[in-house]
Amino acid sequence: MSFRLALCARQRVFAQSRSLFFTKPFSTHKLTQDCPSCSKRLPTSLPACTNCWNIWNIPADTSYHDIFALPKESNPFVIDTSLLKQRFRQMQAACHPDTWASKGQDKQDAAQVLSSAVNHAYQTLLQPMQRIEYILSVNGNPMEETDKLADDEFLMNIMMAREEVETAETREEAERVTQENQALIDDTLLEIESLVKQKKWWEVKEAGIRLRYLDGIRKAVMSV
């Protein structure tokens, strides 16, 4: 899949996922520690109570960081992925449709919506490329399909790397490209982390576009 098609697909999934946070006939309820119905302690911060078996949707303006109770004030790009994975497993156990299978079709459907929303938020925060796209979007600087770089030298290096990958017959032959590309990814991630902390969103977006190209090289090597 080309960069353009891949980006379009991600943007469609992102747009569709936002609608998952609200679906009738169930009302929405903000993340909380106690059940708004029976006042018992919830198993997670999600509005899904396995004591009184009531379930609510998450408001559409809930941030992905807030879903997993991850700090975002100092630097939303810095994620404790171990903690993210742990909380994701706990939340999926509480809102998985199978858990609600015997509670009526309407509640199972609501659980499916909640589970899908949590899964999308998790996948978005887990991967650096999707994470920076999300952060840019919520800060009013979304990455677009038509975004280009004015760095001719960088683009030429990307073209040469792709050519090496495409002509490699085995993954071992592409190992040099893999190592060089990973070093560039690591440097770019550090740059993005610093720029996000400073809220330099235009520079963050430029670095994000570079990361998108580098991530494409990484995926191309994996398919050899």
C-alpha positions, 0 to 999 in steps of 0.5 A: 500500500502506498504512503497516500493510500495508507494515510487515507485509510488511517484518517478514515479509521480515525474519523470513524472511531470518534463516532464510536464514543457516542451511540444511542440509546445509551447515555454517556458518562465521564470517566469515573472511579465509582459507578454512577448507578450503584456507587460501587467501585468500578473495576476500571475508570471506564463507565462499565459496572460489573456489579449492577451491570450498567454500561455507558458510552464515553463522551466524544471529547474524552482524550485518549490519554484520559481514557487510560489515565495517562499524564498529558500536561507536560508532554503527551508524546511521552507514553509509558507503554508498559502501563498503557498495555496493562490498563488496556488489558484491564479495560478490555476485560471489563468492557469486552462484549463477551463479558456482557453477552448474557446481559441483553443484546442492547448492553452487549452492543454498547460494550462492543462500541466501548470496546472498539473505542478503547481499542482504537485509543490504545492502538493510536497511543501505542504506535509513535506514528499514530500517536503524533498524528493524534496529538497534532490533530487535537492541537489543531495541526492535523497531518494531511494527505498532501503534506510535503517536505521541502528538504530535497536531500532528505527526499532523495535519501528516502528514494534511494533507501526505497530502491535498495529495499525494493531490489533486495531479495532477502531481509539480510540484504536490506539490513544496512538500510534497516539500521540506518533507517532505525537510527534516523527514526530514533533521532526523529522521535527524540526531536518530536519529543522535544518539540511537543514539550515546547508546543512548537506545532509547526515544527512537530508537524514537519518532523511528523512528516519525516517520521511518516516517510521513515516509517514507510521504509521500516514497513517496506523492509518488513515485507521483504 
